Amino acid sequence: MKKNISEASNRIKLLREEIERHNKSYYIDNQPIISDFEYDLLINELQTLENKFPELKEINSPSVRVGSDILQGEEKNSFVQRSHKHPMLSLSNTYDKSELLSFNERIIKSTNTSFRYVCELKIDGSAISLTYRNGSLLYALTRGDGEKGDDVTANILKIKSVPKKLKGDNFPEELEIRGEVFMPWLAFEELNRVREENEDPLFANPRNAAAGSLKLLNSSEAGERGLDIILYHVICEPSIFKTHHEALEAAESWGLPISEHTRVCSTIGEVIEYLDYWEVNRKALPYPTDGAVIKIDSIDLQRDLGYTSKSPRWATAYKFQAERALTRLISVDYQVGRTGAVTPVANLEPVLLSGTTVKRASLHNSDQMKVLDIHINDFVYVEKGGEIIPKITSVELSMRVAEANRPMFPEICPDCGTNLSRAEDEAKHFCPNSTGCPTQIKGRLIHFCSRKAMDIMAGEATVELLFNAGMLKSPADFYMLRESDLLQFEGWREKAALRLISSIENSKKVPFDRVLFALGIKHVGETSAKSLANHFGNIDSLISATKEQLTDIEDVGDIVAGSITDFFSKTDNIMMIEKLKEHGLSLKGKSDNSNKLSEILRGKNIVISGNFSVSREEVKTIIEMHSGKNSSSISSKSSYLLAGNEAGPAKLEKAKKLGIEIITEEQFKRLIENN
């Protein structure tokens, strides 16, 4: 017996550590390593062992505690944390319809009255709680650890379907309603398209994209991500509703976004019919779903059944199995991107999956290839991440053949032959030959022309043609092209040539931030390009900026700052910028002080931390209106640390160490009022 307990104790310890690691990957990093199904298997194994050996149970075990999305470390104080008035729990779940029958039997044994179920689609997003007081939105909290969550009100207000004020006048004085923030398929595809173009890591699925977007510090950027919301659980005290369905209908009448696919079911048979229908038809929905939630409709019966430490006893989730296919890996290609990143791509025997034929799937990087232990000629399972992006999830080892060989990640660039490099903080290998690698050069030229950059009407074929003819080696070369240069090529007519030349001329009117984005600096996307343009005002100030000055900007961390300084340290890039200046491109911003209230904070870099009488976004706006600059981290260049309630201890300590003046909200008000 002792041996059994010892073995169980060791296994439980390993399971808890592994589950906590996956909780961090899922809730904090938004980069899950395993599927929901594999995660649920770990949880089930842990629960089984803890039930068999109750003396090994712990109150902090992940089997009885909700995974937390609250940021830790340096980012901990980026959002204010607030307590939930009612714990925000997770749901028990199953992939087996026979377990739903058992759930139904338990409910029948627990009550002497007839009851109905309400079935709702389980949106694959990020849980949220909205609180309204006197009909106005008070705040929005993430699930957090179930007891408290991050206040993300500024980002929630950017979602068009969220009403700031409720309709009518028959709502309770204080109302809490919970739901799911999600990213529709179209928004997800566009976000990943842009990230792929910028060679940023792709989001694995819309859930991760929604969760990551909800935690963006820049609410304007969050507003550009296309997030939406569906609400499904009304809480008010005392309850003014008899049933859950009645509460949802009332919420819809107040202007709150409620799902149109909710159904009241009188029997468990009707519940299973609902599941069978949506397991097939969910693929036509404009947003991601991963299952359905089954709830007791009666509020009184919900109250009687109560809760476990982790989930309500009156509700459960049925999760749809991800569709996957088994096929053979033929070979692996290695593609070079415009920033030099080398990405392995699997070539597969064509297989039908979710209505389309899949022939290729990204393997992301060499680490992922090792994790999968993938071999040429292996039979592999392919899923569509979020039903869209094909990905290899595992290898069927029982079908591995003797002649299966492990693919070797190249040591040299497959395009130009330069030795590849890999930084310690990077998952990818890179070709450092940025000025001589043809694929990188063409990739940067295509990026320069793109709609959100310079909007020049030259696609891949045109760039390839002009590059091969020796006419196009640098973005500045576009402005040397003439109509006669184009007409010498077969198939080019005067109209097409004029259209391209005209778009090149029009691109000179593109504002500075888009020109900066068009340069293709590694890790500098549209949002960070805007921040850099607004902060420095012109390209020369940006070129001369130190890494420390760069990291003072809200959207710029050490990696981005290092990439910027590296870009401007190269002579070829400086020469290109000088040529762009000569051709009349806009390499400085427009000065506009008409909306400034004063110059009292001119030249002042201010870091804010803690809670204030108004939102942090409003504090930042006030600083900008008085000509100051907001910084995210303390440095020797900081002028003040504006400290509210519960200011971050790390920032306070660093400010004291560097001799940075710490001022309160009241002192800040006096400073700007004395102007």
Summary of the structure (lengths in Angstrom):
residues: 675
radius of gyration: 28.2
end to end distance: 77.8
largest distance: 89.2
contacts: 2083
relative contact order: 0.07
helix: 40%
strand: 21%
